Amino acid sequence: MAEDVVRHEELGQLQALANGIVEQVGLVVRGRREVAELAVVVLLAEGHLLLEDVPGVGKTTLAKALAAAVDCTLGRIQFTPDLMPSDLIGTHLYQAAKGEFAFVPGPVFANIVIADEINRASPKTQSALLQAMQEGQVTVDTSTYRLPRPFAVIATQNPIEMAGTYPLPEAQRDRFMARISVGYPSAEQEQAMLSDQETADPLDRVVPAATAGQINTAVQAVRRIHTAKAVKDYITRLAIATRAWPDLALGASPRASLHLLRAAKALAVLRGREFVVPDDVQKLLQPLWAHRLVLNQQARGAGRTAGQVLADVVTRVPVQ
Protein backbone atom coordinates (compact mmCIF):
# COMPACT_ATOMS: atom_id res chain seq x y z
CA MET A 1 0.00 0.00 0.00
CA ALA A 2 2.91 2.34 0.69
CA GLU A 3 3.90 2.58 -2.95
CA ASP A 4 0.38 3.84 -3.79
CA VAL A 5 0.85 6.97 -1.69
CA VAL A 6 2.39 10.15 -3.11
CA ARG A 7 5.02 11.08 -0.55
CA HIS A 8 6.10 14.60 0.35
CA GLU A 9 9.33 14.50 -1.68
CA GLU A 10 7.53 13.23 -4.78
CA LEU A 11 4.80 15.83 -4.34
CA GLY A 12 7.41 18.58 -4.23
CA GLN A 13 8.87 17.39 -7.54
CA LEU A 14 5.43 17.17 -9.13
CA GLN A 15 4.48 20.65 -7.97
CA ALA A 16 7.76 22.09 -9.23
CA LEU A 17 7.27 20.46 -12.63
CA ALA A 18 3.67 21.69 -12.91
CA ASN A 19 4.53 25.22 -11.81
CA GLY A 20 7.45 25.26 -14.22
CA ILE A 21 5.09 24.62 -17.13
CA VAL A 22 2.64 27.24 -15.81
CA GLU A 23 5.43 29.82 -15.61
CA GLN A 24 6.49 29.16 -19.20
CA VAL A 25 2.92 29.44 -20.48
CA GLY A 26 2.55 32.60 -18.41
CA LEU A 27 5.34 34.23 -20.42
CA VAL A 28 2.90 34.27 -23.33
CA VAL A 29 -0.49 34.49 -21.60
CA ARG A 30 0.46 37.32 -19.26
CA GLY A 31 -1.67 38.16 -16.23
CA ARG A 32 -3.96 35.15 -16.65
CA ARG A 33 -2.31 32.55 -14.45
CA GLU A 34 -5.63 30.83 -13.77
CA VAL A 35 -5.99 30.05 -17.48
CA ALA A 36 -2.44 28.69 -17.62
CA GLU A 37 -2.99 26.60 -14.50
CA LEU A 38 -6.17 25.05 -15.86
CA ALA A 39 -4.40 24.12 -19.10
CA VAL A 40 -1.66 22.37 -17.10
CA VAL A 41 -4.25 20.64 -14.91
CA VAL A 42 -5.82 19.14 -18.03
CA LEU A 43 -2.42 18.01 -19.30
CA LEU A 44 -1.52 16.29 -16.01
CA ALA A 45 -4.99 14.75 -15.76
CA GLU A 46 -4.51 13.14 -19.20
CA GLY A 47 -7.35 15.12 -20.72
CA HIS A 48 -8.14 17.18 -23.81
CA LEU A 49 -8.78 20.91 -23.88
CA LEU A 50 -11.29 23.00 -25.83
CA LEU A 51 -10.44 26.70 -26.15
CA GLU A 52 -13.62 28.57 -27.08
CA ASP A 53 -13.63 32.34 -27.42
CA VAL A 54 -13.93 35.24 -29.83
CA PRO A 55 -11.21 35.89 -32.43
CA GLY A 56 -7.92 37.48 -31.46
CA VAL A 57 -7.82 36.78 -27.71
CA GLY A 58 -5.00 34.22 -27.91
CA LYS A 59 -6.61 30.78 -28.17
CA THR A 60 -4.09 29.36 -30.62
CA THR A 61 -1.25 31.21 -28.90
CA LEU A 62 -2.17 29.54 -25.60
CA ALA A 63 -2.20 26.15 -27.28
CA LYS A 64 1.20 26.79 -28.88
CA ALA A 65 2.63 28.05 -25.59
CA LEU A 66 1.56 24.88 -23.76
CA ALA A 67 3.07 22.76 -26.52
CA ALA A 68 6.32 24.77 -26.41
CA ALA A 69 6.56 24.35 -22.63
CA VAL A 70 6.84 20.57 -23.03
CA ASP A 71 9.64 18.94 -25.01
CA CYS A 72 7.51 16.59 -27.11
CA THR A 73 6.17 16.08 -30.61
CA LEU A 74 3.58 18.53 -31.94
CA GLY A 75 0.91 18.08 -34.59
CA ARG A 76 -0.93 21.08 -36.02
CA ILE A 77 -4.15 20.65 -38.01
CA GLN A 78 -6.03 23.54 -39.62
CA PHE A 79 -9.63 22.32 -39.81
CA THR A 80 -11.39 23.29 -43.05
CA PRO A 81 -14.59 22.06 -44.76
CA ASP A 82 -12.60 19.96 -47.25
CA LEU A 83 -10.49 18.20 -44.60
CA MET A 84 -10.86 14.40 -44.74
CA PRO A 85 -10.47 11.85 -41.90
CA SER A 86 -7.38 10.42 -43.61
CA ASP A 87 -5.80 13.88 -43.44
CA LEU A 88 -5.95 13.55 -39.65
CA ILE A 89 -5.17 9.95 -38.84
CA GLY A 90 -3.24 8.82 -41.93
CA THR A 91 -3.77 6.19 -44.60
CA HIS A 92 -2.26 3.12 -46.21
CA LEU A 93 -0.33 3.91 -49.39
CA TYR A 94 1.05 1.46 -51.90
CA GLN A 95 4.87 1.32 -51.91
CA ALA A 96 5.88 0.26 -55.42
CA ALA A 97 9.46 -0.50 -54.42
CA LYS A 98 8.34 -3.00 -51.79
CA GLY A 99 5.21 -4.16 -53.58
CA GLU A 100 3.05 -3.68 -50.49
CA PHE A 101 0.91 -1.16 -48.65
CA ALA A 102 2.48 0.83 -45.81
CA PHE A 103 0.83 3.04 -43.24
CA VAL A 104 1.63 6.74 -43.46
CA PRO A 105 0.62 8.35 -40.13
CA GLY A 106 -1.22 11.67 -40.02
CA PRO A 107 -0.59 14.67 -37.74
CA VAL A 108 -2.67 13.08 -34.96
CA PHE A 109 0.37 10.91 -34.21
CA ALA A 110 1.93 13.46 -31.87
CA ASN A 111 2.04 14.09 -28.14
CA ILE A 112 0.16 17.38 -28.41
CA VAL A 113 -2.22 17.97 -31.30
CA ILE A 114 -3.50 21.49 -31.97
CA ALA A 115 -6.85 21.28 -33.76
CA ASP A 116 -7.36 24.84 -34.98
CA GLU A 117 -10.98 25.95 -35.63
CA ILE A 118 -12.21 22.40 -35.11
CA ASN A 119 -15.84 23.24 -35.87
CA ARG A 120 -15.01 24.21 -39.47
CA ALA A 121 -14.59 20.57 -40.52
CA SER A 122 -17.49 18.28 -41.38
CA PRO A 123 -18.98 15.94 -38.73
CA LYS A 124 -17.40 13.00 -40.57
CA THR A 125 -13.93 14.50 -40.12
CA GLN A 126 -14.61 15.61 -36.54
CA SER A 127 -15.65 12.06 -35.65
CA ALA A 128 -12.24 10.78 -36.76
CA LEU A 129 -10.92 12.14 -33.46
CA LEU A 130 -13.41 10.27 -31.26
CA GLN A 131 -11.46 7.03 -30.99
CA ALA A 132 -8.17 8.85 -30.63
CA MET A 133 -9.42 11.04 -27.79
CA GLN A 134 -11.08 8.24 -25.85
CA GLU A 135 -8.82 5.24 -26.46
CA GLY A 136 -5.47 6.72 -27.44
CA GLN A 137 -5.45 4.76 -30.69
CA VAL A 138 -6.84 4.92 -34.22
CA THR A 139 -8.14 2.27 -36.60
CA VAL A 140 -7.37 2.54 -40.30
CA ASP A 141 -8.96 -0.10 -42.51
CA THR A 142 -8.52 -3.23 -40.37
CA SER A 143 -5.39 -2.16 -38.50
CA THR A 144 -5.22 -0.39 -35.14
CA TYR A 145 -2.32 1.89 -34.22
CA ARG A 146 -1.44 3.20 -30.77
CA LEU A 147 -0.85 6.92 -30.35
CA PRO A 148 2.18 8.24 -28.44
CA ARG A 149 1.98 9.09 -24.76
CA PRO A 150 1.25 11.64 -23.52
CA PHE A 151 -1.51 12.43 -25.98
CA ALA A 152 -3.56 15.61 -25.70
CA VAL A 153 -5.82 17.37 -28.19
CA ILE A 154 -6.02 21.15 -27.78
CA ALA A 155 -8.83 22.41 -29.99
CA THR A 156 -9.93 25.97 -30.70
CA GLN A 157 -13.24 27.29 -31.95
CA ASN A 158 -15.03 30.59 -32.39
CA PRO A 159 -18.48 30.62 -30.73
CA ILE A 160 -19.89 33.66 -32.58
CA GLU A 161 -18.95 33.09 -36.23
CA MET A 162 -21.23 30.17 -37.11
CA ALA A 163 -21.48 30.52 -40.90
CA GLY A 164 -19.86 27.54 -42.57
CA THR A 165 -19.26 25.69 -39.30
CA TYR A 166 -20.51 22.43 -37.83
CA PRO A 167 -21.34 22.38 -34.10
CA LEU A 168 -19.43 19.74 -32.17
CA PRO A 169 -21.64 16.72 -31.41
CA GLU A 170 -22.30 15.97 -27.76
CA ALA A 171 -20.18 12.82 -27.91
CA GLN A 172 -17.15 14.88 -28.87
CA ARG A 173 -17.78 17.75 -26.45
CA ASP A 174 -17.96 15.17 -23.67
CA ARG A 175 -14.49 13.92 -24.60
CA PHE A 176 -12.98 17.32 -23.89
CA MET A 177 -12.06 17.40 -20.23
CA ALA A 178 -12.37 21.17 -19.98
CA ARG A 179 -13.45 24.20 -21.94
CA ILE A 180 -11.61 27.47 -21.36
CA SER A 181 -12.55 30.97 -22.43
CA VAL A 182 -9.37 33.04 -22.51
CA GLY A 183 -11.23 36.34 -22.26
CA TYR A 184 -10.11 39.89 -22.94
CA PRO A 185 -7.07 41.17 -21.03
CA SER A 186 -7.27 44.10 -18.67
CA ALA A 187 -6.02 47.49 -19.82
CA GLU A 188 -2.70 46.96 -18.02
CA GLN A 189 -2.31 43.45 -19.48
CA GLU A 190 -3.05 44.69 -22.98
CA GLN A 191 -0.51 47.51 -22.65
CA ALA A 192 2.08 45.00 -21.45
CA MET A 193 1.24 42.79 -24.43
CA LEU A 194 1.80 45.68 -26.83
CA SER A 195 5.23 46.29 -25.34
CA ASP A 196 6.17 42.60 -25.24
CA GLN A 197 5.16 41.88 -28.81
CA GLU A 198 6.15 45.15 -30.44
CA THR A 199 9.47 43.77 -31.67
CA ALA A 200 9.48 40.07 -30.66
CA ASP A 201 7.30 36.99 -30.41
CA PRO A 202 6.88 35.91 -26.75
CA LEU A 203 6.75 32.28 -27.89
CA ASP A 204 10.44 32.59 -28.66
CA ARG A 205 11.10 33.00 -24.92
CA VAL A 206 9.34 29.77 -23.94
CA VAL A 207 11.68 26.90 -23.07
CA PRO A 208 10.57 23.34 -22.27
CA ALA A 209 9.97 22.80 -18.57
CA ALA A 210 9.34 19.05 -18.91
CA THR A 211 9.89 16.18 -21.31
CA ALA A 212 7.28 13.77 -22.62
CA GLY A 213 8.68 11.10 -20.31
CA GLN A 214 8.38 13.39 -17.28
CA ILE A 215 4.77 14.17 -18.18
CA ASN A 216 3.99 10.45 -18.41
CA THR A 217 5.54 9.88 -14.99
CA ALA A 218 3.65 12.85 -13.55
CA VAL A 219 0.34 11.61 -14.98
CA GLN A 220 0.75 8.28 -13.19
CA ALA A 221 1.73 10.01 -9.96
CA VAL A 222 -1.24 12.39 -10.12
CA ARG A 223 -3.55 9.38 -10.29
CA ARG A 224 -2.18 8.29 -6.90
CA ILE A 225 -3.17 11.51 -5.15
CA HIS A 226 -5.47 10.53 -2.27
CA THR A 227 -9.19 11.21 -2.64
CA ALA A 228 -11.37 10.48 0.35
CA LYS A 229 -14.59 8.53 -0.10
CA ALA A 230 -16.56 11.61 0.99
CA VAL A 231 -15.09 13.65 -1.90
CA LYS A 232 -15.89 10.91 -4.42
CA ASP A 233 -19.40 10.78 -2.99
CA TYR A 234 -19.68 14.57 -3.43
CA ILE A 235 -18.71 14.29 -7.11
CA THR A 236 -21.25 11.51 -7.61
CA ARG A 237 -24.05 13.47 -5.95
CA LEU A 238 -23.29 16.52 -8.10
CA ALA A 239 -23.46 14.42 -11.26
CA ILE A 240 -26.71 12.71 -10.26
CA ALA A 241 -28.24 16.09 -9.40
CA THR A 242 -27.58 17.43 -12.91
CA ARG A 243 -29.28 14.40 -14.49
CA ALA A 244 -32.54 15.21 -12.73
CA TRP A 245 -32.23 19.01 -12.77
CA PRO A 246 -35.41 20.66 -14.14
CA ASP A 247 -33.49 23.06 -16.43
CA LEU A 248 -31.43 20.36 -18.13
CA ALA A 249 -32.22 17.99 -20.97
CA LEU A 250 -28.82 16.30 -20.54
CA GLY A 251 -26.76 16.21 -17.37
CA ALA A 252 -23.19 15.21 -16.56
CA SER A 253 -22.03 11.82 -17.83
CA PRO A 254 -20.04 9.23 -15.85
CA ARG A 255 -17.07 10.31 -17.99
CA ALA A 256 -17.59 13.85 -16.68
CA SER A 257 -17.38 12.53 -13.11
CA LEU A 258 -14.14 10.68 -13.86
CA HIS A 259 -12.65 13.75 -15.55
CA LEU A 260 -13.55 15.89 -12.54
CA LEU A 261 -11.88 13.44 -10.17
CA ARG A 262 -8.67 13.30 -12.20
CA ALA A 263 -8.52 17.07 -12.69
CA ALA A 264 -9.13 17.66 -8.96
CA LYS A 265 -6.11 15.47 -8.21
CA ALA A 266 -3.97 17.50 -10.63
CA LEU A 267 -5.17 20.75 -9.05
CA ALA A 268 -4.26 19.39 -5.61
CA VAL A 269 -0.71 18.87 -6.90
CA LEU A 270 -0.53 22.47 -8.11
CA ARG A 271 -1.66 23.58 -4.67
CA GLY A 272 0.99 21.43 -2.96
CA ARG A 273 -1.41 18.94 -1.38
CA GLU A 274 -1.29 15.14 -1.29
CA PHE A 275 -5.08 14.94 -1.16
CA VAL A 276 -8.18 16.39 -2.83
CA VAL A 277 -10.58 18.70 -0.99
CA PRO A 278 -14.14 19.74 -1.97
CA ASP A 279 -12.86 23.21 -2.93
CA ASP A 280 -10.88 21.57 -5.75
CA VAL A 281 -14.07 20.01 -7.07
CA GLN A 282 -16.04 23.26 -6.89
CA LYS A 283 -13.20 25.25 -8.51
CA LEU A 284 -13.19 22.95 -11.55
CA LEU A 285 -16.90 22.36 -11.92
CA GLN A 286 -17.63 25.20 -14.36
CA PRO A 287 -14.77 24.64 -16.85
CA LEU A 288 -15.17 20.85 -16.74
CA TRP A 289 -18.95 20.44 -16.88
CA ALA A 290 -20.60 23.55 -18.37
CA HIS A 291 -19.82 22.59 -21.98
CA ARG A 292 -21.32 19.11 -21.49
CA LEU A 293 -24.73 20.16 -20.19
CA VAL A 294 -27.69 20.65 -22.53
CA LEU A 295 -30.39 23.09 -21.41
CA ASN A 296 -34.02 22.25 -22.13
CA GLN A 297 -36.22 24.51 -24.22
CA GLN A 298 -37.80 26.27 -21.25
CA ALA A 299 -34.42 27.14 -19.71
CA ARG A 300 -33.08 28.44 -23.03
CA GLY A 301 -36.19 30.54 -23.48
CA ALA A 302 -35.69 32.02 -20.03
CA GLY A 303 -32.12 32.99 -20.91
CA ARG A 304 -30.51 30.55 -18.49
CA THR A 305 -26.93 29.34 -18.98
CA ALA A 306 -25.21 26.11 -18.05
CA GLY A 307 -22.95 28.09 -15.74
CA GLN A 308 -25.93 29.44 -13.82
CA VAL A 309 -27.37 25.96 -13.49
CA LEU A 310 -24.10 24.60 -12.12
CA ALA A 311 -23.95 27.44 -9.59
CA ASP A 312 -27.43 26.42 -8.42
CA VAL A 313 -26.40 22.77 -8.24
CA VAL A 314 -23.43 23.61 -6.00
CA THR A 315 -25.73 25.60 -3.74
CA ARG A 316 -28.28 22.80 -3.47
CA VAL A 317 -25.91 19.83 -3.12
CA PRO A 318 -24.15 20.07 0.27
CA VAL A 319 -20.64 18.90 1.10
CA GLN A 320 -20.94 16.09 3.63
C-alpha positions, 0 to 999 in steps of 0.5 A, a space after each residue: 500500500 505504501 507505494 500507492 501513496 504520493 510522498 512529500 518528496 515526490 509531491 514537491 517534484 510534481 508541484 515544481 514540474 507543474 509550476 514550471 510549465 505554468 510559468 512558461 505558459 505565463 510568459 505568453 499568456 500574461 496576467 492570466 495565471 488561472 488560465 495557464 494553471 487550468 491548461 496544465 491541470 488538463 495536461 496532467 490529468 490526461 485530458 483534452 482541452 477546448 479553447 472557445 472564445 472570440 477571435 484574437 484573444 489568444 486561443 491558438 497562442 495559448 495552445 502553442 505556448 503549452 506545446 512549447 513548454 513541453 519537449 515533445 512532438 507537436 501536430 498542427 491541423 487547420 480544420 477546413 470544410 474539405 479536410 478528410 479523416 485520412 488527413 488527420 489519422 493517416 492512410 495506407 499507401 502502396 509502396 511500389 518499391 516494396 510491392 506492399 501497402 504501408 501506413 503513413 501516419 497523419 498529424 494526430 500521431 503526436 504528443 500534443 495535437 492542436 486542432 485549430 478551428 475544429 468546428 469548421 470541418 465536417 462531422 465526418 472528419 470531426 468524428 475521426 478524433 473520437 477514438 483517438 481522444 477516448 482510447 489513445 489509438 486509431 483504426 485505419 482499414 482493419 489495422 489499429 495503431 497506438 498513439 504516443 503518450 502523452 496524448 492531448 488534443 487542444 482544440 480551438 473554436 469561435 463561438 460567434 462566427 457560425 457561418 460555414 461551421 458544424 457544431 461539435 456533437 455531444 459525444 465529442 464535447 464530452 471527450 474534452 475534459 475542460 473548456 476554457 474561455 481566454 477572455 479579454 485582457 485588462 487594460 494593463 495586461 493589454 498595454 504589457 502585451 503591446 510592449 512585449 510583442 512590439 518587436 518580438 514573439 513571446 513564444 520565442 522566450 518559452 523553453 521546455 519545462 518538462 519532457 514527454 517522459 516526465 509528463 507520463 511519470 507525472 500523470 501516473 503520480 497524479 492518479 495516486 493523489 489521495 481522494 477520500 470517499 466523501 469527496 468521491 461521494 460529493 462528485 457523484 451526488 453533483 453528477 446525479 443532481 444534474 441528471 434530474 435538474 429541471 433546467 437540463 435535458 442532458 446532465 453530466 455523464 459518468 465520464 464527466 465525473 471521472 474527468 472531474 476526479 482526475 482534474 481535482 487530483 492535478 489541481 491538488 498537486 498544483 496547490 501542494 497537497 497530497 489529497 483532494 478537498 471539496 474546494 478543488 471540485 467546486 473550482 473545476 466544476 464550471 470549466 469541466 462540466 458547463 460545456 457538457 450540459 444541454 439546457 431544455 427549451 424552457 431554460 433556453 427561453 428564459 435565458 438561463 446558462 449552463 454556468 448558472 445551473 451549475 452554480 445552483 447545483 453547487 448551492 443545493 448539493 451540500 458537502 458532507 
